[in-house]
Amino acid sequence: MKKEFFFRYFMLILFAVFSLSAFAQKLESGPQVLTFHSDIDDTEQPYGLYLPEDYDPGLKYPLVVMLHGAGSNHRLALRRVFGQTNRDGETDVEASRYFPRWKGHGYIVAAPNARGTMGYQGIAEQDVLDVVADVKKRFSIDENRMYLTGLSMGGGGTLWIGLSYPDIWAAIAPVCPAPPAEAAARAGNAFNIPVHIHQGGADPVVRPEGVRAWVENLKSKGVDVEYSEYPGVEHDSWANAYQDGAVFDWFARYQRNPFPGQVKLAADQFKHSKAYWVTFDDFSPGTLAEIDARFLGENHLDIKTANLRAFTLRLDGHPLYQRDKSLKVNIDGKIVKAETGHAITFRKSGDQWENSAYFPPTLAKRKGIEGPMSEVLAGRHVYVYGTGGNPSSEELARRRQQAEKAAEWSYYRGEFLGRIMVFPRVLSDQQVRPSDLQEANLILFGDKAANSLIERFSQRLPMHLEDTSGNYGLAYIFPIGNRYVLVNSGRSILESPESDKQIDGLSRYASPAIVYALKKFDDYVLFSKDKAIANGRFDDNWQLPQEAAAVLKETGVITVR
């Protein structure tokens, strides 16, 4: 009886599983729009997706990520990468309303909306990574055949994201690229990524001279780069680059090698400090750290570094690494004794490298808490105004409006640029929940008397503005646990004067006011209406440098702890 019961029970379960799989909802093949949930502002964010005909989850598929240009969107980008231009007389708005039929070339293709036109740094950068993660969760992706392309602003994003996360991609194809200025120093990161750049020879928007300079920069770093310039073509070189599926044919030539024999990596942020089997453990954020690590033979490594104090090699799986054999390592011209293992860490002590574990100080800058101020916006964040000091209704409204003004991301910037689709919350200090304290970066307006959260953190914060006349503004970023707080006391950071810091044109003219205001400075700034009085970075342990502390104290309006 027991055997019969268990047999019937097993058959019932088997039937239920078969029924669910047989009748489960499946996506149709072809172009469509999906969404992912963004933790940044708790919204559903769209991306275009192309699913090949007869998609079989039992097979692994190559993935192409396509980044749209300024004034465009995910739906148009999905069309463009398949060579689908607008019909005669058709506007982009009209073309966005439908998907024509096209040949799929056997690739899954994802086109992030990335909030509209804001470049591909910060929130938009994270959106691209989130789209990749969402596609990998839903579909069967071959991680050694993942490719990145984009046009104009998206071509710049292809360079920025391709060079910032080089071990994700098998190859990249920027089209008439307009990258942020800081991407150029990372050109060598493409050492193991074939690059094909496309450019119009008569492009009045992205000048070919600048793109040719990019090509030469890549070549000088040893990058395998192809360059296609189309004579007489203006800023629509994507029509040539994507015609008849040419980019898919080019991508098909390459697969990612997760264990290349040589790795070049340059980074000035911890969030970009990993490539293949190399990870940076200690350097100064804001200063470009570099490594060139290569195998000379089995278990024999030659490594050159710059501005780097600690790094880790993870070599398990590399064809030139055997754990049961001795390891020979030459770092910056000197032999360093090293033990084999899963993670092999080297730390600089004075001028000498040694094979030694690295334990960062408790308050050391690291991934997630490294600054500068604009990083508070790159993840989940909340704008918080204070209710303390028994304010009048007019004063409370002023405080709330200050926070709301900073949180205005989605204002209308004209028909071409449109809106940036970011919707952060604005709360009073009394409305902030424990989950916000644990999970969100906090942008705190006011001082200790006005904002209870500034008062709550006051013994941990490095400085306070004591002047309440409204003549000064203070803004700085600081870690509280594993999250950031950004304190803005006195004048709003939106009223801060210009700085000498180089900011690319897109950030200057197309970014929300809060993004541009914070990008003008690094970790902190004290300013008046007309000038920045003191600004710079905290040191690697989130301490004010002595000279900076002296300058701030001399103003008489700042208390430095």
C-alpha positions, 0 to 999 in steps of 0.5 A: 500500500505504501509503495502504491501511495508513493507511486501515485503521489510521485505521478501527481507531482510529475503531472503538475510539473509537466502541466505548469511547464506546458502551459507556462507563459513564454515570451514571443520571439522578435522585438519587444519591451521588458522591464527590470526593477531598479533599486535606485528609485523603486521604479520599473525601467524599460529595455528593448529586447530581441529574442531569436526565433525558436529560442531554446532555453537548453542552448546558450545564446550570445548577447549584444547590449546596444546603447542608444544616443542622445535624444533617442530611446531603447526602442529606436536603439533596438531597431538601429542595431538591426539596420532598421532606419526610419521610413522616408519622412518619418520622425523618431517619435513616429518610428518609436511606436512600432517594430518592423520585422527583421532578420535576427542573426541568432543573437539575444539583443538588449537595449537599455533606456538608461533613463533617457539622455544623461550619458552612461555614468552614475545611474545610467551605468548601473542601469546597463549592468542591471539590464545585463543581470536581468537578461542573464536571469531570464535567458540562457546566455553564453558569458563568453559571447557578450558584446557591447555597441552603441551610437553617439552618446551610446558609442561613448557609453560603449567606450566608458562601460567597455573600459570600466568593466573589460572582463565582461565583454568579448568585443565592443563596437562604438559608433561615432562615439562621444565618451566622457573625457576621463575614459581616455586614460583607461584605453589600455583596459581594452587590451583583451577586447577587440574594438571596431570603431565606426565614424562618419568622415563629415560628422559635424557633431562628433568630429572625426579628428577626435575619434581618430585620436582615440584610435591612435590612443588604443593602438598605442596601448596594444589594443586590437582596434579596427577603424571604419570611416565613411567618407562624406557621411555625417552623424548617421554613420550607424546606418553604415555600421549596422547595415545588413547585420554587419556588426553581428558578423563582426562580433561572431569572430570573437569570444571572451577569454576569461584567463588571458595571458596579460592583463592591463588595468587602469582605474581611479575608482574601486568600483572599476578596479577589477579585470579578469584575474586582477583586483586592486585592493588599495590605492587613492580614489581620484588618482589613476592606479595602473597594473600590467601583469603578464605570464612569462611562462608557467607560474612565472609572472612579470608585473608593473604597477603605478600608484598602487599599494595592494592587489590580489591575483585569482589564478585558479583555472588559468592554464599557466598556473599550477597550485602545486608548483612554486610561483615566481613573481617579479613586481616593478623589477624585483623578485617577490617571494610568493605562496600559491593559493586561491587568492594571492595578495601583494602589499607594498610596505614602504618601497618594497612589495611583499606577499601578504594579506591586506586588511583595510582600516575600518574607515578606509575608502573602498568600493561603495564608500569612496566618494566623490560627492556625485557618487551619492547619486549613483545608487539608491538615495533619498533627499531629507529636509529637517523639521527641527527648531520649531520652524514656521510653516513658511520656513518648513516650506522653504526647507522642503522646497530646497530638497525638492529642487535638488530632487528634480531630475525629470524636468522637461529639457525640450523635445530632443533631450526630453526628461530624465526618468529618475524619481527619487523620494523627498522626505522629512527627517521624521519620515525616514525609516530604518530601512532607509538608514540601512539601504539608502544614501541620504542627502541631508539638508540643514544643520544640527539644529534643523535636521535630526539626522545630522544631529544623530550623526554629528559625533561621527561627521567631520565638520559642521557649518556654524554660520547661519547667516546664509552667506556660506554653503557647505557640502560634503560626502561621508560614510556612515556604515556601508552607505553615504550621507551627503550633508548640505548646510547653509546655501544650497549646493545648487547655488555653488559657483563654477569650479576649475574641474573638467566636466564633459559637455553632456554633464554640463548641459544635459544633466539634472542640476544636482548632478552637475552641482556635485560633479563640480567638486570632489569630496567636500566644498565650502563656498560663498555666493561668488567662489569656492573657499575650500574644496578637495578630497578626504584622505584615504581614511576619510580624514581631512588633510591637515592643510585643508583642515587649517584653511576651513578653521581659519574661515571662522564659520566651520567647526572641524572635528 
